[in-house]
Amino acid sequence: IYAFDSETDSLDFVSNRPVGFSIAIKPEEGFYIPLQAEGQTFIPEEIVKNKLRQILEDPALRLVGQNFKFDYQVLKRWGINPANIWFDTMVAAWLVDTRISTYNMDYLADHYFGYKTIAYDEVVPKGKFFQDVRLEQAKEYAAEDADITFRLYEHLYPVVKDHNEKLFFDVEMPLVTILGDMELEGIRIDKHVLEKYSVELDAHLSAMEKAIYQECGKECNINSTQQLQEVLFTDRKLKPIKKTKTGYST
């Protein structure tokens, strides 16, 4: 069982590129594998890809991740298909307690362990990218991610196993890759059909506006709540129900 995390040059899963990976195989210890740092290449992509493929595509090894749908998409676009995505700590935390306000790793580390993680903004200056960061800083931040993910797994797994094991492993975990694949596939849109429908909608909206003006006895900006207030509550003498900071609610 190992925890795995990706560092990328952006959060856009459609176009980002990995700049490094972190792994943890026990709590309070993590390793960072840098592709790029300090604005230069540290280990060539193909070397890392070939080595990681031996681990990630081995079904005998159980992979643990935090919000792993993102990492799955990164890896799949990079040419690796993880074979045994076994435990997602974000999904587990949600299943264990749906009342938590957020399920990001920083919050979960504080919530369960009272541990303050290194914030991304502390490591990456504004306007810079993760691959620009000094290797020593990148290592501390990324290796911590894998370590905390492993610790969250150790904490949450017994709870999931006792209460929602079948739901978690039979329903929720398969959805991680299903949703990841759906997002990568996307939706094909016929632009010409939409443009034609847009013309129809414009004509329909125009006819509705004219009908509203006729009903009001004058023209007004229907999108203006203040002008609409005047039409509804002053001209037509409708009874207001609720008042807001800008007048009566429309």
C-alpha positions, 0 to 999 in steps of 0.5 A: 500500500502506498500513497501517491501525489502529483505536482503539475504546472497548473490545475487545468486537467485538460492541458497541465503537465506533471513536474514531479511526483511524491510517494509515501509507504509509511507515516511521517516519511515521504519521497519526492521525484522531481521532473523539473525544479528551479526552472530546469530539468532534474530527471528526464520524463521517460526515465521517471515514466518507465519506473513509475509505470512498474509501480502504478500499473501493478495490480498487486500494489494498492494505491492511495490518493487524496482527490485522486481523480485529478492525479488519475487524469494527469497520469492518463494523459501522460501515458500511464494507466493506474491499475489499482486505485484502491483508496481515496482519502477525500472520498472516504472523509466525505463518506465518514462525515458529510457535515465537514465544510470542506474535504481538502487535505489541509483541512483534513490534516488539521481536523483529524491530527491538529497538523498544519500543512505547508500552504501552496502560497508559502512555497510558490510566489505569486506569478510563479509556478511549482517548477520554478521553486527551489528543489528543497522547498518543493521536496518539503511541500510535495513529500508532505502531501504524500505523507499526510495522505498516507496518514489519512488513509491509516486513520480513515480506513478502519472507520470505512471498513466498520461502517461503509465498506461495501458502499465505499469500495463497490460504488464510490471508488469505481466512480473516481475513474469513471468520472475522470474518464468522462471529464477527459472525454468531454462533450461534443457540441454542434456549434451551428445548431447552437447558433441557430437556436440562439437566433430562435431564443433571441426572437422569443425573448424579444416577443416576451419583452414586447408583451411585458411592455404592453402589460406594464403600459410602458417600456422599462429595463426588465433586468433592472431590479429597481425599475422592476420594483417601480413597475410591480409595487408602485405602478401595479400596487402589488404587495411586497413580500420581502425587503432587501438592502436595495428595496423590495425583493422582485 
